[in-house]
Structures are given as structure tokens and as C-alpha cells.
Amino acid sequence: MKKDKVKELRVKSADELKLLSESIKEKLEHLKFDLKSGKTAAIKDIRSLKKEIAVILTIVKEYESKK
């Protein structure tokens, strides 16, 4: 994930980030299903989505620890 993307995420509120992580998790579920059914071989996309979720949740934890 690029540093610019992380900077964009840090500007958002914790609630926005939680909603974003939920939508990314849904995309991840669809990609996993497509991978198992043989429709796609998007392992790289799955990895990048997992990393994005991890970054988002890390930022949310930082916000919560500051309170």
C-alpha cells in the first residue's frame, strides 16, 4: 500500500474507516468465493485487500488508544 493511500486513510474518522473495512471484507469474500469456484486467479488481489484491511484496523486502534 502506498504512503499516499495511508495518509488519505488517516484523515478519515474511525467510523468511516470501520465502514470502509466492512466493504473491503465483502469484496474479499467475493474474491475468495470466485477463487474457489475457479472463476478467477486473483491471489494478488486477495493479498492486497488483506493488507489494506490490516492497515485500516491499525489506524482505528490508534484512534481508540488516543481517547
CORPE-V244022 format. One record per run of one state. SS is the DSSP state (a for helix, b for strand, c for the rest). FROM is the first residue (numbers start at 0). TO is the last residue. If there is no record, write none. Layout:
# CORPE-V244022
ss:SS from:FROM to:TO
ss:SS from:FROM to:TO
This chain:
# CORPE-V244022
ss:c from:0 to:1
ss:a from:2 to:10
ss:c from:11 to:12
ss:a from:13 to:36
ss:c from:37 to:41
ss:a from:42 to:65
ss:c from:66 to:66
